[in-house]
Amino acid sequence: MVGHQEGTAEGDAGDSCTPTFWRKTLTAPAPFADESSCQCRAPHEKLTIAQARLGTPVDRPVRVYADGIFDLFHSGHARALMQAKTLFPNSYLLVGVCSDDLTHKFKGFTVMNEAERYEALRHCRYVDEVIRDAPWTLTPEFLEKHKIDFVAHDDIPYSSAGSDDVYKHIKEAGMFVPTQRTEGISTSDIITRIVRDYDVYARRNLQRGYTAKELNVSFINEKKYRFQNQVDKMKEKVKNVEERSKEFVNRVEEKSHDLIQKWEEKSREFIGNFLELFGPDGAWKQMFQERSSRMLQALSPKQSPTFFVTAMCPGTKP
């Protein structure tokens, strides 16, 4: 994703050390050194770290070199390259990647092959140029060929290939600039996680369609993993049923609560209406009393006129 723009001025075309060539946009992968026609033709006087940090020289970037294996390219690698790229105000970062043969000889087997590792570096935004089949130990001829000003790497002595520190001669020449390692992430850590959880990843890839042969899994282990996958599926189904059952019970409880509230409200309303009608001072009692009074009046005999006359006129015969 690191883009480069060719120079247009006469004599500048193809020169990676001229301002017109320095990367302008992140639109294309970084080029390979052995496929690129760009060569640094600007005067290449030796620089000190102090000069480089002041932004000199003005006619070209400071050429910084970082190398490594970069297996399973991760954020720790990217951070180291970011530091190398930003060591100086104006820099051009070349990254050397060792081949499979060299790596397997001095360090051990890799997960990614060299082509994959080369390509991963090309798509790092901090990288300006990738050097394939980089040497394990830097020689004066290699440094001169690529016009390298400084080498960036963490400051921990790197013991390998019969040397206590493969960067010792670079440090003595004043060309070494240290970077900081990122704690908590490394290729070895990632591989350790995979090895530790091997069964989990093997089962996952079997589910995704990889064959036991592709995973280097024995017949017995394949059957075991497939059985475990079936058990996990059953557990997941049971879990889903339990969750749905809980949701159903919760909904029933909510409905029951609503129904109980409504029943209580209706009950209070019914009792209130009942008391209002049949209570001690209720409408029914008043109505009953009125009707009873009317019935008594209707049933009571009226005083006869004769009795009235007799009562008024004693001695009158009936």
C-alpha positions as CSV (number, residue, x, y, z in Angstrom):
1,M,0.0,0.0,0.0
2,V,3.0,2.3,-0.1
3,G,2.9,4.2,-3.4
4,H,5.8,5.8,-5.3
5,Q,5.9,8.5,-7.9
6,E,8.5,8.5,-10.7
7,G,10.5,11.6,-11.2
8,T,9.9,13.8,-14.2
9,A,12.9,16.1,-14.2
10,E,15.8,15.2,-16.5
11,G,18.2,12.9,-14.6
12,D,15.7,12.3,-11.8
13,A,13.8,9.4,-13.4
14,G,14.4,6.2,-11.5
15,D,16.4,7.8,-8.7
16,S,15.0,6.8,-5.3
17,C,16.9,9.5,-3.6
18,T,15.4,12.5,-5.4
19,P,12.5,14.4,-4.0
20,T,10.3,13.6,-7.0
21,F,10.6,9.9,-6.3
22,W,9.8,9.9,-2.6
23,R,6.4,8.3,-1.9
24,K,3.4,10.6,-2.3
25,T,0.4,8.5,-1.7
26,L,-0.5,5.1,-0.3
27,T,-1.8,3.6,-3.5
28,A,0.4,0.6,-4.4
29,P,2.6,-2.0,-2.8
30,A,6.3,-1.1,-2.1
31,P,8.6,-2.3,-4.9
32,F,11.1,-5.1,-4.7
33,A,14.7,-3.9,-4.8
34,D,15.7,-6.5,-7.4
35,E,12.8,-5.6,-9.7
36,S,13.0,-1.8,-9.4
37,S,15.0,0.3,-11.7
38,C,15.4,3.0,-9.0
39,Q,18.9,3.4,-7.8
40,C,20.3,6.0,-5.5
41,R,22.6,8.2,-7.6
42,A,22.7,11.3,-5.3
43,P,26.1,12.0,-3.6
44,H,26.1,9.6,-0.6
45,E,28.4,11.1,2.0
46,K,28.5,9.4,5.4
47,L,26.1,10.8,7.9
48,T,26.1,10.9,11.7
49,I,23.0,10.3,13.7
50,A,23.0,13.9,14.9
51,Q,23.1,15.2,11.3
52,A,20.3,12.8,10.3
53,R,18.1,14.0,13.1
54,L,18.6,17.6,12.0
55,G,17.0,16.7,8.7
56,T,20.2,16.8,6.6
57,P,21.1,16.3,3.8
58,V,18.3,18.2,2.1
59,D,18.8,16.7,-1.3
60,R,17.9,13.1,-0.4
61,P,16.2,11.1,2.4
62,V,18.2,9.2,5.0
63,R,18.2,5.5,3.9
64,V,17.3,3.3,6.9
65,Y,17.5,-0.5,6.7
66,A,15.6,-2.9,8.9
67,D,15.7,-6.7,8.5
68,G,14.0,-9.8,9.9
69,I,12.1,-12.9,9.3
70,F,8.6,-11.4,9.7
71,D,6.8,-14.7,10.0
72,L,3.1,-14.3,10.8
73,F,3.4,-10.5,10.3
74,H,1.8,-8.9,13.3
75,S,1.5,-5.5,15.1
76,G,4.9,-5.9,16.8
77,H,6.6,-6.1,13.4
78,A,4.6,-3.1,12.2
79,R,5.5,-1.0,15.3
80,A,9.2,-1.7,14.8
81,L,9.0,-0.6,11.2
82,M,7.0,2.5,12.2
83,Q,9.8,3.4,14.6
84,A,12.5,2.8,11.9
85,K,10.6,4.9,9.4
86,T,10.2,7.8,11.9
87,L,13.7,7.8,13.4
88,F,14.6,10.9,11.3
89,P,12.6,13.8,9.8
90,N,13.1,12.5,6.3
91,S,13.8,8.8,5.7
92,Y,13.5,6.1,3.2
93,L,12.9,2.6,4.7
94,L,14.4,-0.5,3.1
95,V,13.3,-3.8,4.7
96,G,15.3,-6.9,4.2
97,V,13.6,-10.3,4.5
98,C,15.6,-13.5,4.8
99,S,14.9,-16.5,2.5
100,D,13.5,-19.8,3.7
101,D,16.8,-21.6,3.3
102,L,18.7,-19.1,5.4
103,T,16.0,-18.9,8.0
104,H,15.6,-22.6,8.4
105,K,19.3,-23.0,8.7
106,F,19.9,-20.4,11.4
107,K,16.6,-20.0,13.1
108,G,14.1,-22.7,12.4
109,F,11.0,-23.6,10.4
110,T,8.5,-20.9,9.5
111,V,4.8,-20.9,9.1
112,M,4.7,-18.6,6.1
113,N,7.0,-19.3,3.1
114,E,9.4,-16.6,1.8
115,A,7.0,-15.4,-0.9
116,E,4.2,-14.9,1.6
117,R,6.6,-13.0,3.9
118,Y,7.9,-10.8,1.1
119,E,4.4,-9.9,0.1
120,A,3.3,-9.1,3.6
121,L,6.1,-6.5,3.9
122,R,5.2,-4.9,0.7
123,H,1.8,-4.0,2.1
124,C,3.0,-2.3,5.3
125,R,2.5,1.4,5.0
126,Y,5.9,2.3,6.5
127,V,7.9,0.3,4.0
128,D,9.4,2.0,0.9
129,E,11.3,-0.9,-0.6
130,V,11.6,-4.6,0.1
131,I,14.9,-6.5,-0.3
132,R,14.4,-10.2,-0.9
133,D,16.8,-12.9,0.2
134,A,18.5,-10.5,2.6
135,P,21.8,-11.6,4.2
136,W,21.9,-13.0,7.7
137,T,24.9,-10.8,8.5
138,L,25.3,-7.4,6.9
139,T,28.4,-7.0,4.8
140,P,30.1,-3.7,3.7
141,E,29.3,-4.7,0.1
142,F,25.6,-5.0,0.9
143,L,25.5,-1.7,2.7
144,E,27.3,0.0,-0.1
145,K,25.1,-1.6,-2.8
146,H,21.9,-0.3,-1.2
147,K,23.4,3.0,0.0
148,I,22.3,2.3,3.6
149,D,23.0,5.1,6.1
150,F,21.7,3.4,9.3
151,V,20.4,0.0,10.5
152,A,17.4,-0.1,12.8
153,H,16.8,-3.0,15.2
154,D,16.1,-3.5,18.9
155,D,19.2,-3.1,21.1
156,I,19.2,-6.7,22.5
157,P,22.3,-8.5,21.3
158,Y,21.2,-11.0,18.6
159,S,23.3,-14.1,19.0
160,S,23.3,-16.2,15.8
161,A,25.5,-17.7,13.1
162,G,28.5,-18.1,15.5
163,S,28.4,-14.5,16.7
164,D,27.4,-13.1,20.0
165,D,25.8,-10.2,18.2
166,V,25.3,-10.0,14.4
167,Y,24.9,-6.2,14.6
168,K,28.1,-5.7,16.6
169,H,30.2,-4.4,13.7
170,I,27.2,-2.1,12.7
171,K,27.2,-0.6,16.2
172,E,30.9,-0.1,16.2
173,A,30.6,1.8,12.9
174,G,28.1,4.2,14.4
175,M,25.4,3.1,12.0
176,F,23.1,1.3,14.4
177,V,19.9,3.0,15.7
178,P,17.9,1.1,18.3
179,T,14.1,0.5,18.3
180,Q,11.9,-0.8,21.0
181,R,10.2,-4.2,21.1
182,T,6.5,-4.4,21.6
183,E,5.8,-6.4,24.7
184,G,3.1,-9.1,24.7
185,I,3.2,-10.0,21.0
186,S,5.6,-12.1,19.0
187,T,5.6,-14.8,16.4
188,S,6.6,-17.3,19.0
189,D,3.7,-16.3,21.2
190,I,1.2,-16.7,18.4
191,I,2.6,-20.2,17.5
192,T,2.4,-21.1,21.2
193,R,-1.3,-20.2,21.4
194,I,-2.0,-22.3,18.3
195,V,-0.1,-25.3,19.7
196,R,-1.7,-24.9,23.1
197,D,-5.2,-24.9,21.6
198,Y,-4.5,-27.3,18.8
199,D,-7.6,-29.4,19.4
200,V,-9.9,-26.4,19.2
201,Y,-8.4,-25.2,15.9
202,A,-8.4,-28.7,14.4
203,R,-12.0,-29.2,15.3
204,R,-12.9,-25.8,13.9
205,N,-11.2,-26.5,10.6
206,L,-12.8,-29.9,10.3
207,Q,-16.1,-28.1,10.6
208,R,-15.1,-25.7,7.9
209,G,-14.5,-28.4,5.4
210,Y,-10.8,-29.2,5.7
211,T,-9.9,-32.9,5.5
212,A,-8.1,-34.9,8.2
213,K,-5.3,-35.4,5.8
214,E,-4.9,-31.7,5.2
215,L,-4.8,-31.2,9.0
216,N,-2.5,-34.1,9.6
217,V,-5.0,-35.6,11.9
218,S,-5.2,-39.4,12.6
219,F,-8.3,-41.4,11.9
220,I,-9.1,-41.9,15.6
221,N,-8.6,-38.2,16.4
222,E,-10.7,-37.2,13.4
223,K,-13.6,-39.3,14.8
224,K,-13.0,-37.9,18.3
225,Y,-13.1,-34.3,17.0
226,R,-16.2,-34.9,15.0
227,F,-17.9,-36.5,18.0
228,Q,-16.9,-33.6,20.1
229,N,-18.4,-31.2,17.5
230,Q,-21.7,-33.1,17.6
231,V,-21.7,-32.9,21.4
232,D,-21.1,-29.2,21.2
233,K,-23.9,-28.8,18.7
234,M,-26.3,-30.7,21.0
235,K,-25.1,-28.5,24.0
236,E,-25.8,-25.4,21.9
237,K,-29.3,-26.7,21.0
238,V,-30.1,-27.5,24.6
239,K,-28.8,-24.0,25.6
240,N,-31.0,-22.4,23.0
241,V,-34.0,-24.4,24.2
242,E,-33.3,-23.3,27.8
243,E,-33.0,-19.7,26.7
244,R,-36.2,-19.9,24.8
245,S,-37.9,-21.6,27.7
246,K,-36.7,-18.9,30.1
247,E,-38.1,-16.3,27.7
248,F,-41.4,-18.1,27.5
249,V,-41.6,-18.4,31.3
250,N,-40.8,-14.7,31.7
251,R,-43.5,-13.8,29.2
252,V,-46.0,-16.0,31.1
253,E,-45.0,-14.4,34.4
254,E,-45.5,-10.9,32.9
255,K,-48.9,-11.9,31.5
256,S,-49.8,-13.5,34.9
257,H,-48.8,-10.4,36.7
258,D,-51.0,-8.3,34.4
259,L,-53.9,-10.7,34.7
260,I,-53.6,-10.6,38.5
261,Q,-53.5,-6.8,38.6
262,K,-56.6,-6.7,36.3
263,W,-58.4,-9.3,38.5
264,E,-57.6,-7.3,41.6
265,E,-58.9,-4.1,40.1
266,K,-62.1,-5.8,38.9
267,S,-62.5,-7.5,42.3
268,R,-62.2,-4.2,44.1
269,E,-64.7,-2.7,41.7
270,F,-67.1,-5.6,42.2
271,I,-66.9,-5.4,46.0
272,G,-67.4,-1.6,45.9
273,N,-70.4,-2.0,43.7
274,F,-71.7,-4.8,46.0
275,L,-71.3,-2.8,49.1
276,E,-72.8,0.3,47.5
277,L,-75.9,-1.8,46.6
278,F,-76.2,-4.2,49.6
279,G,-74.2,-2.5,52.4
280,P,-75.8,-1.1,55.6
281,D,-76.5,2.2,53.9
282,G,-76.8,0.8,50.4
283,A,-79.3,1.5,47.8
284,W,-80.9,-1.9,48.1
285,K,-81.8,-1.3,51.8
286,Q,-83.3,2.1,51.0
287,M,-85.3,0.6,48.2
288,F,-86.4,-2.3,50.4
289,Q,-87.5,0.1,53.1
290,E,-89.5,2.2,50.7
291,R,-91.2,-0.8,49.2
292,S,-92.0,-2.2,52.7
293,S,-93.5,1.1,53.7
294,R,-95.7,1.1,50.6
295,M,-96.8,-2.4,51.2
296,L,-97.7,-1.7,54.8
297,Q,-99.8,1.3,53.8
298,A,-101.5,-0.8,51.2
299,L,-102.3,-3.6,53.5
300,S,-103.4,-1.5,56.5
301,P,-107.5,-1.2,56.6
302,K,-108.9,2.3,56.4
303,Q,-111.3,3.6,59.2
304,S,-115.0,3.1,58.2
305,P,-117.3,6.2,57.9
306,T,-119.9,4.6,60.4
307,F,-117.3,4.3,63.1
308,F,-116.4,7.8,62.4
309,V,-120.0,9.0,62.8
310,T,-120.6,6.9,65.9
311,A,-117.5,8.3,67.4
312,M,-118.5,11.8,66.6
313,C,-122.2,11.4,67.7
314,P,-122.7,9.0,70.6
315,G,-126.2,7.6,70.9
316,T,-126.8,7.5,67.2
317,K,-127.8,4.0,66.1
318,P,-126.1,2.5,63.4
